[in-house]
Amino acid sequence: MARVIVDVMLKPEILDAQGQAIARALPRLGFSGVSAVRQGKRFEVELDGPADEAALSDIRKMAETLLANTVIEDYRVTVEE
């Protein structure tokens, strides 16, 4: 059994309103030294078998069709050890 992580983030050129709201709230909560925040999503996918190239190809297809909106988001697929 393997676990694959899919991290989804807005593309750098897309305004991250939620990240900006978090960054503005941090000083009010006593946190300093943060210049910017980008908010994203993380998916943990548990596979029945190994994380071979065929399984990773399927995960990439999942990310492109369901997990990420590839018009405005980038995604990264990594295998968790």
C-alpha positions in Angstrom: 0.0 0.0 0.0 1.3 3.4 -0.9 0.3 7.0 -0.1 0.5 9.7 -2.8 0.2 13.4 -1.9 -1.4 15.8 -4.4 -0.7 19.5 -3.5 -2.9 22.0 -5.3 -2.0 25.8 -5.3 -3.3 28.8 -7.2 -1.0 29.7 -10.0 1.3 32.6 -9.0 -0.4 35.1 -11.3 -3.8 34.4 -9.8 -4.9 36.6 -6.9 -5.1 34.6 -3.6 -7.8 36.6 -1.7 -7.9 34.0 1.1 -4.2 34.0 1.5 -4.2 37.8 1.6 -6.9 37.8 4.3 -4.9 35.3 6.4 -1.8 37.5 6.0 -3.7 40.6 7.2 -5.1 38.8 10.2 -1.8 37.4 11.5 -0.5 40.7 13.0 -3.9 41.2 14.8 -3.3 37.8 16.3 0.2 38.6 17.5 2.2 37.0 14.7 4.8 39.0 13.0 7.5 38.6 10.3 5.1 37.1 7.7 5.2 39.0 4.3 2.8 36.8 2.3 0.5 33.7 2.6 -0.7 31.5 -0.2 -3.6 29.1 0.6 -3.9 25.7 -1.1 -5.3 22.2 -0.9 -3.7 18.9 0.0 -5.1 15.5 -1.0 -3.7 12.2 0.4 -4.5 9.3 -1.8 -4.1 5.7 -0.5 -3.4 3.2 -3.2 -4.2 -0.5 -3.0 -0.9 -1.4 -4.6 2.5 0.2 -5.3 3.0 3.8 -6.5 4.4 2.7 -9.8 4.3 4.8 -13.0 0.9 3.5 -14.0 -0.6 4.4 -10.6 1.1 7.8 -10.7 -0.3 8.4 -14.2 -3.8 7.7 -12.9 -3.2 10.1 -10.0 -2.1 12.8 -12.4 -5.3 12.2 -14.5 -7.4 12.5 -11.2 -5.7 15.8 -10.4 -6.2 17.2 -13.9 -9.9 16.2 -14.1 -11.2 16.5 -10.5 -8.7 17.7 -7.8 -7.4 20.8 -9.5 -8.8 23.5 -11.8 -5.8 23.6 -14.1 -6.9 26.9 -15.6 -6.1 28.7 -12.3 -4.3 26.0 -10.2 -1.0 24.0 -10.4 -0.6 20.7 -8.8 2.3 18.5 -7.6 2.2 14.8 -7.1 4.6 13.2 -4.6 4.9 9.7 -3.1 5.0 9.7 0.6 7.6 7.3 2.0 
